[in-house]
Amino acid sequence: MRGTRTPWLALVVLAAVAGACGRSDDGEPAAQRPAANAVSMSGFLFKPDALSVPAGTTVTWTNADDIAHTVTAGMPGTPSGAFDSGNKVKDETFTHTFSTAGSFPYFCNNHNGMRGEVTVT
């Protein structure tokens, strides 16, 4: 019969789409949540700014801003030399594998107020 199709299929499709584009418990859109061991450079901040990982873990930083940022080990004025991404523009990534336990502060050499830390256990 024409016009009497069961709308349940449309509801199932809409529910699936809503779930795929849903929000996490923290209110952040699922597609924008960083992956495990990932840090976003966004809004002149490292997000998250603190990360704890086991030794042997590779961390990936991705620049989401329209301006270049760096991921430089150490503190502003006293880089440690452990790692330095150089300038990364929008959508570029930098990875570093942390092989030893310790606390590794880092900053953006272009914007010294951008700071973060990786704690390796």
C-alpha positions as CSV (number, residue, x, y, z in Angstrom):
1,M,0.0,0.0,0.0
2,R,1.3,3.4,-0.9
3,G,2.1,5.8,1.9
4,T,1.8,3.3,4.7
5,R,5.4,2.2,4.9
6,T,6.6,1.6,8.4
7,P,8.8,4.5,9.6
8,W,10.9,2.3,11.9
9,L,13.7,2.0,9.3
10,A,14.0,5.8,9.2
11,L,14.1,5.9,13.0
12,V,16.8,3.2,13.1
13,V,18.9,5.1,10.5
14,L,18.5,8.4,12.4
15,A,19.4,6.7,15.7
16,A,22.6,5.3,14.2
17,V,23.6,8.7,12.7
18,A,22.9,10.4,16.1
19,G,25.0,7.8,17.9
20,A,27.9,8.2,15.5
21,C,27.8,12.0,15.9
22,G,26.8,11.9,19.6
23,R,28.4,13.5,22.5
24,S,30.5,12.0,25.2
25,D,29.6,12.2,28.9
26,D,31.8,15.3,29.2
27,G,29.7,17.0,26.5
28,E,32.4,17.1,23.9
29,P,31.4,15.9,20.4
30,A,32.6,12.3,19.9
31,A,34.4,13.3,16.7
32,Q,36.4,15.9,18.5
33,R,37.6,13.8,21.4
34,P,41.3,13.2,21.1
35,A,42.4,9.5,20.7
36,A,44.3,7.9,23.5
37,N,47.8,9.1,23.7
38,A,46.9,12.1,21.5
39,V,47.2,15.8,22.3
40,S,45.6,18.6,20.3
41,M,47.0,22.0,19.9
42,S,43.8,24.1,19.8
43,G,42.9,27.6,21.0
44,F,46.6,28.2,22.0
45,L,46.4,25.3,24.5
46,F,47.6,21.7,24.6
47,K,44.5,19.5,25.2
48,P,44.9,17.6,27.4
49,D,47.8,19.5,29.0
50,A,48.7,16.6,31.2
51,L,49.0,13.0,30.0
52,S,50.2,9.9,31.9
53,V,51.4,6.9,29.8
54,P,53.4,3.7,30.3
55,A,57.0,3.6,29.0
56,G,57.2,2.7,25.4
57,T,54.2,4.8,24.4
58,T,54.1,7.0,21.4
59,V,52.3,10.3,21.9
60,T,50.9,12.2,18.9
61,W,50.3,16.0,18.9
62,T,48.1,17.5,16.2
63,N,47.9,21.2,15.4
64,A,44.2,22.2,15.1
65,D,45.0,26.0,15.0
66,D,45.4,28.2,12.0
67,I,48.9,29.3,13.3
68,A,52.1,27.3,13.7
69,H,53.0,25.7,17.0
70,T,55.9,23.6,18.3
71,V,56.2,20.8,20.8
72,T,59.4,21.6,22.5
73,A,60.7,19.5,25.5
74,G,61.6,21.5,28.6
75,M,60.5,24.9,29.8
76,P,60.5,28.3,28.0
77,G,64.1,29.6,28.0
78,T,65.5,26.2,28.9
79,P,64.6,23.6,26.4
80,S,65.9,20.2,27.3
81,G,66.6,19.0,23.8
82,A,64.8,15.7,24.4
83,F,62.4,16.4,21.5
84,D,61.4,19.4,19.3
85,S,58.8,19.2,16.6
86,G,59.8,22.4,14.8
87,N,56.9,24.5,13.5
88,K,53.8,22.5,12.8
89,V,51.0,24.2,10.8
90,K,47.3,23.3,10.8
91,D,46.6,19.5,10.6
92,E,50.3,18.6,10.9
93,T,51.3,16.1,13.5
94,F,54.4,15.3,15.6
95,T,55.0,12.0,17.4
96,H,57.5,11.1,20.1
97,T,58.0,7.8,21.8
98,F,58.7,8.0,25.5
99,S,60.9,5.0,26.4
100,T,61.9,6.0,30.0
101,A,60.0,6.8,33.1
102,G,59.9,10.3,34.3
103,S,58.1,13.7,34.0
104,F,58.5,15.5,30.7
105,P,57.3,19.1,30.5
106,Y,57.0,20.7,27.1
107,F,55.9,24.0,25.6
108,C,55.3,25.9,22.4
109,N,58.4,27.8,21.4
110,N,56.2,30.3,19.5
111,H,53.7,30.8,22.4
112,N,55.4,30.3,25.7
113,G,52.1,30.2,27.6
114,M,51.3,26.9,25.9
115,R,52.6,24.3,28.2
116,G,52.0,20.6,28.9
117,E,53.5,17.6,30.5
118,V,53.8,13.9,29.9
119,T,54.3,11.6,32.9
120,V,55.8,8.3,31.9
121,T,55.4,5.3,34.3
